[in-house]
Amino acid sequence: MPSATRRRFNEAVTGFWSFAAPVYDTAVVQRWVYRPAQDEMIALLQDRGARRIADVGCGTGILADRIAREVPGAEVSGVDLSDGMLAEAQRRSTKVNWLRAPAEQLPFADGSLDAVVSTSAFHWFNQPAALREFHRVLSPGGVAAVATLSPRRLVPVEVLAAVRLPAYDAPDPAAMRRLFTDAGFTVADQHRVHRPLWTQVLSDLITVGELSPEPI
C-alpha cells in the first residue's frame, strides 16, 4: 500500500479506536474475545523469563498492565497509535511506559528488548515492516509473539465485516510463517488460541518467532 494511503488508513483506524476505547474495555468483550490470547502471552513470557517487554498495539493497556503485574521483574512498554486507547491505558497503570508510535517505527534502540508481543492488532499493521521492527529491537535470543485473526477455511474471511476494509490482512498460518522467516525469525511455535468451543469462530492464531542467541 502506498505510504500516503497507509497514513490515511492509520489515521482512520486510530480515530475509530479513540472513540471505541470504552467499549473495548467491557468485561464481556475482554473475557470472550481478548483474554484467551492474552493468557497465553503471559504464560509464554513467564516461561521465557523475559524482562524487557513491549506490547505493540497495546490498546487500553489490559495486557501490558497484566504483564507488569504477573511477569516477575518485567519492565513493560505499551505502544499504540490511538490517543484514546493510550488515555485509557494511562489511567490503568503507572508502572507501564506508555508510548505513542506505529508498529513499523518502534521507539526502541536496536537489541534493547527481550520480547515483543502483539494481540488483536497485527492485522492493522504493515506486517512485513512491523516484523522487521520487532526483529530490530530484540536482543539475541529474544522472542516475538503475535496473536492475530486467522480464519479457518470453514469461516470465510468475507463473513467478517472488518476484513472488508482495504488494508485489513488476516494471514493464514503458512503466510504467517513466511512473514516471520522473511523478517529473520526462526518460527518456534504456531498454534490456534485455546478457546471455548462456542467462541472458536474467531479462530485466532499465535505465531512465535525467535532470534538466534549470540555465538558462544
C-alpha positions as CSV (number, residue, x, y, z in Angstrom):
1,M,0.0,0.0,0.0
2,P,1.4,3.5,-0.9
3,S,2.6,5.4,2.2
4,A,0.0,8.2,1.8
5,T,-2.8,5.7,1.7
6,R,-1.4,3.7,4.6
7,R,-1.1,7.0,6.6
8,R,-4.8,7.9,5.9
9,F,-5.9,4.4,6.8
10,N,-3.9,4.5,10.1
11,E,-5.5,7.9,10.9
12,A,-9.0,6.5,10.3
13,V,-8.3,3.4,12.4
14,T,-6.7,5.3,15.3
15,G,-9.6,7.8,15.2
16,F,-12.1,4.9,15.4
17,W,-10.4,3.3,18.3
18,S,-10.0,6.6,20.2
19,F,-13.8,6.7,20.1
20,A,-14.4,3.0,20.8
21,A,-11.9,2.5,23.6
22,P,-14.5,2.4,26.5
23,V,-16.5,-0.4,24.7
24,Y,-13.3,-2.3,24.1
25,D,-12.8,-2.4,27.9
26,T,-16.1,-4.0,28.8
27,A,-15.9,-7.2,30.7
28,V,-17.8,-9.4,28.2
29,V,-15.7,-8.3,25.3
30,Q,-12.5,-8.8,27.2
31,R,-13.4,-12.2,28.6
32,W,-14.5,-13.9,25.5
33,V,-12.7,-12.0,22.7
34,Y,-9.3,-10.9,24.0
35,R,-8.4,-12.7,27.3
36,P,-7.7,-16.2,25.9
37,A,-4.8,-15.0,23.7
38,Q,-3.6,-12.7,26.5
39,D,-3.4,-15.6,28.9
40,E,-1.2,-17.5,26.5
41,M,1.1,-14.5,26.1
42,I,1.5,-14.2,29.9
43,A,2.4,-17.8,30.1
44,L,4.9,-17.6,27.3
45,L,6.7,-14.6,28.9
46,Q,6.8,-16.2,32.3
47,D,8.2,-19.4,30.7
48,R,10.9,-17.4,28.8
49,G,11.9,-15.3,31.7
50,A,11.6,-12.1,29.6
51,R,12.2,-8.9,31.4
52,R,12.3,-6.0,28.9
53,I,9.0,-6.4,27.1
54,A,6.9,-4.3,24.6
55,D,3.2,-4.8,23.9
56,V,2.7,-3.4,20.4
57,G,-0.8,-2.3,19.6
58,C,-1.5,-2.3,23.3
59,G,-4.9,-0.7,23.1
60,T,-6.2,0.3,26.6
61,G,-3.3,-1.5,28.2
62,I,-5.0,-4.5,29.7
63,L,-2.3,-7.0,28.6
64,A,0.6,-4.6,29.3
65,D,-0.7,-4.0,32.8
66,R,-1.1,-7.7,33.4
67,I,2.5,-8.3,32.2
68,A,3.8,-5.7,34.6
69,R,1.9,-7.4,37.5
70,E,2.2,-11.1,36.5
71,V,5.7,-11.5,34.9
72,P,8.4,-11.2,37.6
73,G,10.8,-8.3,37.1
74,A,9.1,-7.2,33.9
75,E,9.9,-3.7,32.6
76,V,7.0,-3.1,30.2
77,S,6.3,-0.6,27.4
78,G,2.8,-0.3,25.8
79,V,2.9,1.1,22.3
80,D,-0.2,2.3,20.3
81,L,-1.2,5.0,17.8
82,S,-4.5,5.8,19.3
83,D,-4.7,8.7,21.7
84,G,-8.0,7.4,23.1
85,M,-6.6,4.0,23.8
86,L,-3.5,5.4,25.4
87,A,-5.6,7.7,27.6
88,E,-7.4,4.7,29.0
89,A,-4.1,2.8,29.4
90,Q,-2.5,5.7,31.4
91,R,-5.5,5.6,33.8
92,R,-5.0,1.8,34.2
93,S,-1.3,1.7,35.2
94,T,1.6,4.0,36.2
95,K,4.0,1.1,36.1
96,V,3.9,0.7,32.3
97,N,5.8,3.1,30.0
98,W,3.0,4.2,27.5
99,L,4.3,5.3,24.1
100,R,2.6,6.6,21.0
101,A,4.2,5.2,17.9
102,P,3.4,3.0,14.9
103,A,4.4,-0.7,14.9
104,E,6.6,0.0,11.8
105,Q,8.7,2.6,13.7
106,L,9.2,1.5,17.2
107,P,10.8,3.9,19.7
108,F,13.4,1.5,21.0
109,A,17.1,1.1,20.3
110,D,18.4,-1.9,18.4
111,G,18.6,-5.0,20.5
112,S,17.0,-3.4,23.6
113,L,14.2,-5.8,24.3
114,D,13.8,-9.4,25.4
115,A,10.3,-9.9,24.0
116,V,7.7,-8.2,21.7
117,V,4.1,-9.3,21.9
118,S,1.1,-8.2,19.9
119,T,-2.5,-9.4,20.3
120,S,-5.5,-8.5,18.1
121,A,-3.7,-5.7,16.3
122,F,-1.3,-7.2,13.8
123,H,-4.0,-7.2,11.0
124,W,-3.9,-3.4,11.0
125,F,-0.1,-3.2,10.6
126,N,2.1,-3.1,7.6
127,Q,3.1,-6.6,8.5
128,P,6.5,-7.2,6.9
129,A,7.7,-3.7,8.1
130,A,6.3,-4.4,11.7
131,L,8.1,-7.8,11.9
132,R,11.3,-6.2,10.7
133,E,11.0,-3.7,13.5
134,F,10.3,-6.5,16.1
135,H,13.4,-8.2,14.9
136,R,15.5,-5.0,15.1
137,V,14.6,-4.1,18.7
138,L,15.1,-7.7,20.1
139,S,18.3,-8.8,21.7
140,P,19.9,-12.1,20.6
141,G,17.7,-15.0,21.8
142,G,14.7,-12.6,22.0
143,V,11.2,-13.6,21.1
144,A,8.3,-12.1,19.2
145,A,4.8,-13.5,19.7
146,V,1.9,-12.4,17.6
147,A,-1.8,-13.4,18.0
148,T,-3.9,-12.4,15.0
149,L,-7.2,-13.2,13.4
150,S,-6.6,-16.1,11.0
151,P,-9.9,-17.6,9.9
152,R,-10.2,-21.3,9.3
153,R,-11.4,-22.4,5.9
154,L,-14.8,-23.2,7.4
155,V,-15.2,-19.5,8.3
156,P,-14.5,-17.5,5.2
157,V,-12.8,-14.1,5.7
158,E,-15.6,-12.5,3.8
159,V,-18.1,-13.1,6.6
160,L,-16.1,-10.9,8.9
161,A,-17.1,-7.2,8.4
162,A,-13.7,-5.8,9.5
163,V,-11.8,-7.6,6.8
164,R,-13.7,-5.8,4.1
165,L,-11.5,-2.8,4.9
166,P,-8.9,-2.4,2.1
167,A,-5.9,-2.7,4.3
168,Y,-7.1,-5.4,6.6
169,D,-5.0,-8.5,6.2
170,A,-5.7,-11.8,8.1
171,P,-2.9,-14.2,7.0
172,D,-3.4,-17.9,7.1
173,P,-0.8,-20.0,9.1
174,A,1.5,-20.6,6.2
175,A,1.6,-16.9,5.4
176,M,2.3,-16.0,9.0
177,R,5.3,-18.4,9.0
178,R,6.6,-16.8,5.8
179,L,6.3,-13.3,7.2
180,F,8.3,-14.3,10.3
181,T,11.0,-16.2,8.4
182,D,11.3,-13.4,5.8
183,A,11.9,-11.0,8.7
184,G,14.8,-13.1,10.0
185,F,13.0,-15.1,12.7
186,T,13.0,-18.9,13.3
187,V,9.4,-20.0,14.0
188,A,9.5,-21.7,17.3
189,D,5.7,-22.4,17.7
190,Q,2.4,-21.8,16.0
191,H,-1.0,-22.8,17.2
192,R,-4.6,-21.8,17.4
193,V,-5.5,-19.9,20.6
194,H,-7.2,-22.3,23.0
195,R,-10.8,-21.1,23.3
196,P,-14.2,-22.4,24.5
197,L,-15.8,-24.2,21.5
198,W,-18.6,-21.7,21.0
199,T,-16.1,-18.8,20.6
200,Q,-13.9,-20.6,18.1
201,V,-15.4,-18.7,15.1
202,L,-12.8,-16.1,16.0
203,S,-10.1,-18.7,15.2
204,D,-7.1,-16.6,16.2
205,L,-3.6,-17.8,15.7
206,I,-0.4,-17.4,17.8
207,T,2.9,-17.4,16.0
208,V,6.2,-17.3,18.0
209,G,9.5,-16.3,16.4
210,E,12.9,-16.4,17.9
211,L,16.2,-14.7,17.2
212,S,19.3,-16.8,17.3
213,P,21.3,-16.4,20.5
214,E,24.8,-14.9,20.4
215,P,27.5,-17.3,19.4
216,I,29.4,-18.8,22.3
